[in-house]
Amino acid sequence: MTEWSYEGATGPDHWADLDPAWAIAKLGIRQSPIDLAGATDEVEGSLGLSYDKVTLTEVANDGHTLQVGVTAGGMLTFGQRTWTLGGLHFHTPSEHHIDGEAFDMEIHLVHTDDRNQLGVLGVFAEIAGGFGALSAVFDAAPDAGTTVDLRLEEIPVVDVLPPDRSRWFAYTGSLTTPPFTEQVQWVVLRQPLEVSESDVQQMRRLFGANARPVQPKHSRRVSSPG
Ligand SMILES: [Zn+2]
């Protein structure tokens, strides 16, 4: 597999040239992340998040982020479409911006539909005092190439969501990591989740900064209710 990273000769400026299959990183006009400012309130669909009883199963370090597995049954609905939750991972700082500002972290809950197309729920996170709901995940964070079982912790996926899920941004974009596939439905919640400073420090210690820079919006519209 082609090596890539977040800095230097294998960093974001070079991703499109590292592998012919990644050319869309430069040629695509629907790449992610983007700055979400300037959203229209003409909303194309309602958002449904159904994660009851879904819990985290294991955490793996793939060298670029922590990948967390989940039990079956998580569903994202947006407009007429439905996707099934496959897992989640983390970026520090956030990949999406609002008015030029990044948050301390962004969590991506990655879903797939029956045509194998992706729907990703983005959750901003910011450092607040005290114990973060995700500390068990970060405390368990394994070294590159290894996996730690989280089943005994029984951490609900809803712990990864902020209390207010009524405000969000939606647009069509791409994967923010190789192979940068487009036609990804993005929904990013407006209210950030609170995490602890040690959670963010643990991500930084393991991966440094692992956020792709914001990409041109081109003619895309971002919608947001209210
Ligand atoms: Zn991601």
Boltz pocket constraint, residues with backbone or C-beta under 6 A from the ligand:
constraints:
  - pocket:
      binder: B
      contacts: [[A, 89], [A, 90], [A, 91], [A, 108], [A, 176]]
      max_distance: 6.0
